Amino acid sequence: MRTHGSKKALTAAIFLAPAVTIYSVIMIIPLFETIRLSFFQANPDGSKFFVSVSNYVTLFFDAFWSEQFVKALANNFYFFLVHMLVQNPIGILLAALLSM
């Protein structure tokens, strides 16, 4: 026999499932496609050829690109930190207040 709490949790899971699925697909497919494309290089005619990890070697060891990469990585880390420490707690607090 189900209790009222488990029925409420099941209802919440059913309503959240489509949003979580769509969000996951929108985030995961582009991520894997970006990783796959990072192993290729484009020709001027638009065709691509496989270059293995040479793009990563250039990124990490070329002075021009490595400096820009480190700056971009620092900016992304800062954005992630602000998002996790500020936006998420505020969103969770507001959701908790609205669910009362």
N, C-alpha and C positions, 0 to 999 in steps of 0.2 A: 504494500500500500504506500502510495506516495504522500509525502507531507506537502503542506502548502509551500514551504521553502524550496523543495526540489522542483515543484511544478513551476515556480517563479523563475528558478535558474534555467530550466529547460526552455521556457518561453523566451528568456533573454538570449540564450544561445541560438535559438532559431531565428530571432530577429537580427542578431549580430552576424550570423554566418554569411549571408550574401555580401555584406559590406567588407568583412574580413577577407573573403575570397577575392572580390574585385580589387581591393587594395593590394593584396599579395600578388596578384597577377600583374597589376600595373607596375609594381615595384620590382618584382623578381625577373620578369622577362626582359625588360630593358637592361637590367644589371648584367645578366648572362650574355646578352647580345653585345653589350659594350666590352665585356671581357673577351668574347670571341673575336670581335673586330680589332682588338688591340694587338692581335697576333698577325695582322695583315697590313699591307701598305698599298695605297692606291696609285695607279699609274695616271698620267695626264689624260689618257683616253677613258678613264673611269673604271677600268678593270682593276682587280685586286690580286695581289700575290702574297703568299705566306712568307713571313719573315721571322718566324719563331719568336724568340725573346729579344731580338735586336732593338725593338722599340723601347723595351724596358732598360736595356743596357744604356741606350742613349739618354733616357730619362734620368737615370741615377748617376751616370758618370760624366755626361757632358756638362760643363760648367754653366752654360746658359740655361739649359732645361732643368738641371737639378735645383738651381736657386729658385726658379719659378715654381717647381713642384713642391719644395719645402714651404714656400709662402702659401700656396694653395692648400696644402695639407694642414698648416697651422690655422688658416681661415676656416676650414671645414671642421676642425676640432673645436674651435671657439664656438662656431654655430651649434654644433652638437651639444657642447657643454651648456650653453645658454638654454637651448631647447629642453634638455633633460632636467636642468635644475630650476628653471623658471616656468616655462610654458606648461610642461606636463603637470607639475603639482597644482598650478592654478586651474587647469582643465579638470583634474580629478576632484579638486575641492568644489568647483562649480557643479560638477555632475553629482557629487554627494549631496550638496545642498538642494539641488533640484529633485533628487529622488526621495527626499524626506516627505 
